[in-house]
Amino acid sequence: MSLADQEFSEGYRDGRDPASPEPNDNRSHAYRHSFAVGRAELAGHPLPADRSRREAAEAQSKDAGQ
């Protein structure tokens, strides 16, 4: 599993955990994106798939540029 995949996975898992604190700038863009996806699903308002894919691609691009 690539580092980006791990970050997406961890962010989503933490986002689905209501006890997890909101991430800050010490986390990757991939993590923060997936955390938001998990939180949206937890709240019963999942992101539309096309928006999530677009934002995931943007997060990967930002992480690659860091």
N, C-alpha and C positions, 0 to 999 in steps of 0.2 A: 504494500500500500504506500503510495507516495505521501510526502509531507502534506501536500494540499488536501489529499483525500482524508488524511488523519484530522486535519484542522476542520474540514467540513463536517466530519463525523462527530468529533468532540463538541463542536459548537451546537450542532443539532441536538445531541444528547443532553447537553447542559441547558439548552433553551427549553427543552421539554420538562426540566426539573424546576418546579416553582421555587425551590430553595436556593437555586443558583443565582448569584448576583449578576447584574448587568455587566457585560464585558467593557473594558476601556481600551485605550490605545495600545496597551501592552499585548493585545491579542491581534492575530492576523485578520485581514479583511475577510478571508474565507471563513474563519471562525465566527466573526461578528455577523456575517450574512446568515450563516446556518443557525446561529443562536436566534436571530430574528425570525427565521422560518419556523423554528421549534416553538418560540413564544406565540407566534401568530396561530399556529395549529392548536396549541394548548388553550388559547383564548377562544377557539372555535371559529377563527377567521383566517383560514389558510390563504397564502398568497396564490394568485393565479400562476399556473405552471410557466407560462411564457415570461412573466415578470421575474419569477424566481430564477429561471435559466439565464435570463439577461443579466440579472444582478450577480449571479454566481460567476458568470464569465467576466464581468467587470471586477469582481473581487479578486479573481485569479490574476487578471492583468495588473491590478494595483499591487498585489503581493509580489509578482514577478519583477516589478519596477522598484521594489524597496531595496 
